[in-house]
Amino acid sequence: METTYIFKRVERKYLIDEVTKKRLLQRTKGALLLDEYGKSTICSLYIDTPDHRIIRNSIDADAYKEKLRLRSYGTPKDDSTVYLELKKKYQGIVYKRRVSLPLSVAKAYLADGKIPDYTQIWREIDYAMRFYGWPMPAMVVSYEREAYIWSSDPSFRVTFDSAPRARDTALQLERGSAGSPLLPVGLELMEVKSAGAMPLAFSQVLNALQIRPTSFSKYGTAYLNSLAKTPIPTETATKGAMQYVSNL
């Protein structure tokens, strides 16, 4: 039986360098703790229409964005657990519907459209698939993640994603995490995820280190790189001026 999950939270993104990350971790030592996942390689297979309608809508939209993806931790085999996700963002709030299932079952669903369970979350995912005319694998995005929780509030999470990379060929998670880089070496994406306001102490550290939120989407950047056939310029990423890339 598949397991289903529902998330509703605020997510903020920051592009930081290695020195800034080290200073942040030093100042939050004892408060930020590695969570149960610790360090892992995350691989996401984004599902989209042949004309990339989903990511184009996400890039262009101001209030509402959504994505469909299949996610694994590390390189999976057919019997490995993966996660089929429908991720939406509306007026700054992220809503995620997710089911866990074996990779073989996920591949079968994407191929034949036979819903393996009739839970509410499955029905929502299936509705989105049918609304977009049954989109297919479009991009594999992978990165190395360090995940932390706040000691006094485990619902507050901070993740650091390094070496983000993507490919638009070999569109199977079992083919590994190789891809072209999406950020310059030494730059990482920090994501802060909370059910509400972030802890005051963490906010004070961000202010002290002059860490400012930015807009950056791994899939959005990969899509734009694919169109341009060249990476997004380093200076664009480091300044956080990804105004044409989704916040989702």
C-alpha positions as CSV (number, residue, x, y, z in Angstrom):
1,M,0.0,0.0,0.0
2,E,1.3,3.4,-0.9
3,T,1.8,6.1,1.7
4,T,0.4,9.6,1.1
5,Y,1.6,12.9,2.4
6,I,0.2,16.5,2.5
7,F,2.4,19.5,3.1
8,K,1.5,23.1,3.5
9,R,4.2,25.6,4.3
10,V,6.1,28.8,3.5
11,E,9.3,28.3,1.6
12,R,12.0,30.9,1.1
13,K,15.2,30.6,-1.0
14,Y,18.6,32.0,-0.7
15,L,21.8,31.7,-2.9
16,I,24.8,31.6,-0.6
17,D,28.5,30.8,-0.9
18,E,30.6,28.4,1.1
19,V,32.0,31.0,3.5
20,T,28.5,32.4,4.3
21,K,27.1,28.9,4.9
22,K,30.0,28.1,7.3
23,R,29.3,31.3,9.2
24,L,25.6,30.6,9.4
25,L,26.1,27.1,10.7
26,Q,28.6,28.3,13.3
27,R,26.1,30.9,14.6
28,T,23.3,28.4,14.8
29,K,25.3,25.6,16.2
30,G,23.2,23.6,18.7
31,A,20.0,25.0,17.3
32,L,20.2,23.7,13.8
33,L,20.5,19.9,13.9
34,L,20.9,17.4,11.0
35,D,17.5,15.8,10.4
36,E,16.8,12.1,9.9
37,Y,17.8,12.3,6.3
38,G,21.1,14.1,6.9
39,K,23.0,14.2,3.7
40,S,21.6,12.7,0.5
41,T,21.6,12.8,-3.2
42,I,18.1,13.9,-4.5
43,C,17.0,13.1,-8.0
44,S,13.8,14.5,-9.5
45,L,12.3,13.5,-12.8
46,Y,10.1,16.4,-13.9
47,I,7.0,15.6,-15.9
48,D,5.8,18.0,-18.5
49,T,4.0,18.4,-21.8
50,P,5.8,18.2,-25.2
51,D,5.7,22.0,-25.4
52,H,6.8,22.4,-21.7
53,R,3.5,24.0,-20.8
54,I,3.8,23.3,-17.1
55,I,7.2,25.0,-16.5
56,R,6.4,27.8,-18.9
57,N,3.2,28.5,-16.9
58,S,5.3,28.4,-13.7
59,I,7.9,30.8,-15.0
60,D,5.2,33.3,-16.3
61,A,2.7,33.1,-13.5
62,D,2.7,35.5,-10.6
63,A,0.2,34.0,-8.2
64,Y,-0.2,30.3,-9.1
65,K,2.5,27.7,-10.0
66,E,2.6,24.0,-10.1
67,K,4.9,21.1,-11.0
68,L,4.7,17.3,-11.4
69,R,7.7,15.2,-10.5
70,L,8.9,11.8,-9.5
71,R,11.6,12.0,-6.8
72,S,14.1,9.5,-5.4
73,Y,16.9,9.6,-2.8
74,G,19.9,8.3,-4.6
75,T,19.8,6.2,-7.7
76,P,16.8,3.8,-7.4
77,K,16.1,0.3,-8.6
78,D,12.7,-1.0,-9.6
79,D,11.8,-2.0,-6.0
80,S,13.1,1.2,-4.5
81,T,10.7,3.7,-2.9
82,V,10.2,6.8,-4.9
83,Y,7.8,9.8,-4.5
84,L,5.3,11.0,-7.0
85,E,4.5,14.7,-6.2
86,L,2.2,17.4,-7.2
87,K,3.6,20.7,-6.0
88,K,1.6,23.9,-6.1
89,K,2.4,27.5,-4.9
90,Y,-0.3,30.1,-4.4
91,Q,0.3,33.5,-3.0
92,G,3.5,32.5,-1.4
93,I,2.2,29.3,0.2
94,V,3.5,25.9,-1.0
95,Y,1.1,22.9,-1.1
96,K,2.5,19.5,-1.8
97,R,0.6,16.3,-2.5
98,R,2.9,13.2,-2.4
99,V,2.6,9.5,-2.6
100,S,5.3,6.9,-2.0
101,L,5.5,3.8,-4.1
102,P,8.0,1.4,-5.8
103,L,9.7,2.8,-8.8
104,S,8.2,-0.1,-10.9
105,V,4.7,1.0,-10.0
106,A,5.4,4.6,-10.7
107,K,6.7,3.8,-14.1
108,A,3.7,1.6,-14.9
109,Y,1.3,4.5,-13.9
110,L,3.2,7.0,-16.1
111,A,3.1,4.5,-19.0
112,D,-0.5,3.2,-18.8
113,G,-2.4,5.7,-16.7
114,K,-3.9,3.1,-14.4
115,I,-4.3,4.7,-11.0
116,P,-2.9,2.2,-8.4
117,D,-5.0,3.6,-5.5
118,Y,-8.1,5.8,-5.1
119,T,-7.1,8.0,-2.2
120,Q,-7.8,11.7,-2.4
121,I,-4.2,12.6,-3.1
122,W,-3.9,10.0,-5.9
123,R,-7.1,11.5,-7.4
124,E,-5.6,15.0,-7.3
125,I,-2.4,13.8,-9.0
126,D,-4.3,11.8,-11.6
127,Y,-6.5,14.8,-12.3
128,A,-3.5,17.0,-12.9
129,M,-2.0,14.3,-15.2
130,R,-5.2,14.2,-17.2
131,F,-5.6,18.0,-17.2
132,Y,-2.3,18.3,-19.0
133,G,-3.0,15.6,-21.5
134,W,-0.8,13.0,-19.8
135,P,2.6,14.7,-19.7
136,M,5.7,12.7,-20.0
137,P,9.3,12.8,-18.5
138,A,11.0,16.0,-19.5
139,M,14.0,16.7,-17.3
140,V,16.1,15.0,-14.6
141,V,17.4,17.4,-11.9
142,S,19.8,16.2,-9.2
143,Y,21.7,17.7,-6.3
144,E,23.4,17.0,-3.0
145,R,21.3,18.0,0.0
146,E,22.1,18.7,3.7
147,A,18.9,18.9,5.7
148,Y,18.5,20.5,9.2
149,I,15.7,21.0,11.7
150,W,15.4,23.6,14.4
151,S,16.0,22.0,17.8
152,S,13.0,23.6,19.5
153,D,10.7,23.4,16.5
154,P,11.3,20.4,14.2
155,S,8.7,21.7,11.7
156,F,11.2,24.5,10.8
157,R,13.6,23.1,8.3
158,V,16.7,24.4,6.5
159,T,18.2,22.6,3.6
160,F,21.4,23.3,1.6
161,D,21.5,22.1,-2.0
162,S,24.9,21.9,-3.7
163,A,26.0,20.9,-7.2
164,P,22.6,21.1,-8.8
165,R,22.7,19.6,-12.3
166,A,20.2,18.6,-15.0
167,R,19.8,16.6,-18.2
168,D,17.1,16.3,-20.8
169,T,18.2,12.9,-22.1
170,A,18.3,9.5,-20.4
171,L,15.0,10.4,-18.6
172,Q,14.9,7.6,-16.1
173,L,15.8,8.0,-12.4
174,E,17.6,4.6,-12.5
175,R,20.1,6.1,-15.0
176,G,21.8,8.1,-12.1
177,S,22.3,11.7,-11.2
178,A,24.6,13.0,-13.9
179,G,23.8,16.3,-15.6
180,S,25.1,19.8,-16.6
181,P,25.7,22.2,-13.7
182,L,23.0,24.8,-12.9
183,L,25.1,27.0,-10.5
184,P,28.7,28.0,-10.3
185,V,31.0,25.9,-8.2
186,G,30.9,27.1,-4.5
187,L,27.4,28.5,-4.7
188,E,24.5,26.7,-2.9
189,L,20.8,27.1,-2.7
190,M,19.5,27.3,0.9
191,E,15.8,26.7,1.4
192,V,14.0,27.7,4.6
193,K,10.7,25.8,5.2
194,S,8.3,26.6,7.9
195,A,4.6,26.3,8.9
196,G,4.6,30.0,9.8
197,A,7.2,32.6,10.9
198,M,10.8,31.5,11.2
199,P,12.5,31.5,14.7
200,L,13.6,35.0,15.7
201,A,17.2,33.8,16.4
202,F,17.5,32.4,12.8
203,S,16.1,35.6,11.3
204,Q,18.6,37.6,13.3
205,V,21.5,35.5,11.9
206,L,20.2,36.1,8.4
207,N,20.2,39.8,9.0
208,A,23.6,39.8,10.6
209,L,25.1,37.9,7.6
210,Q,23.1,40.0,5.1
211,I,21.5,36.9,3.6
212,R,18.7,38.0,1.4
213,P,15.9,35.9,-0.3
214,T,16.1,35.3,-4.0
215,S,14.2,33.6,-6.8
216,F,15.7,30.4,-8.2
217,S,14.1,27.2,-9.7
218,K,16.3,24.3,-10.6
219,Y,13.9,23.0,-13.2
220,G,13.2,26.5,-14.5
221,T,16.9,27.2,-14.8
222,A,17.5,23.8,-16.5
223,Y,14.6,24.6,-19.0
224,L,16.0,28.0,-19.8
225,N,19.5,26.6,-20.2
226,S,18.1,24.0,-22.6
227,L,16.5,26.7,-24.7
228,A,19.6,28.8,-24.8
229,K,21.9,25.8,-25.1
230,T,24.3,27.7,-22.7
231,P,24.2,28.0,-18.9
232,I,22.7,31.0,-17.2
233,P,25.6,33.5,-16.7
234,T,27.4,33.2,-13.4
235,E,26.9,36.9,-12.6
236,T,23.1,36.4,-13.0
237,A,22.9,33.6,-10.6
238,T,25.2,35.1,-8.0
239,K,23.2,38.4,-7.9
240,G,20.0,36.4,-7.5
241,A,18.5,38.2,-10.5
242,M,16.6,35.1,-11.7
243,Q,13.5,37.2,-12.4
244,Y,12.4,35.0,-15.2
245,V,12.7,31.8,-13.1
246,S,9.9,30.4,-11.0
247,N,10.0,30.7,-7.2
248,L,8.5,27.2,-7.0
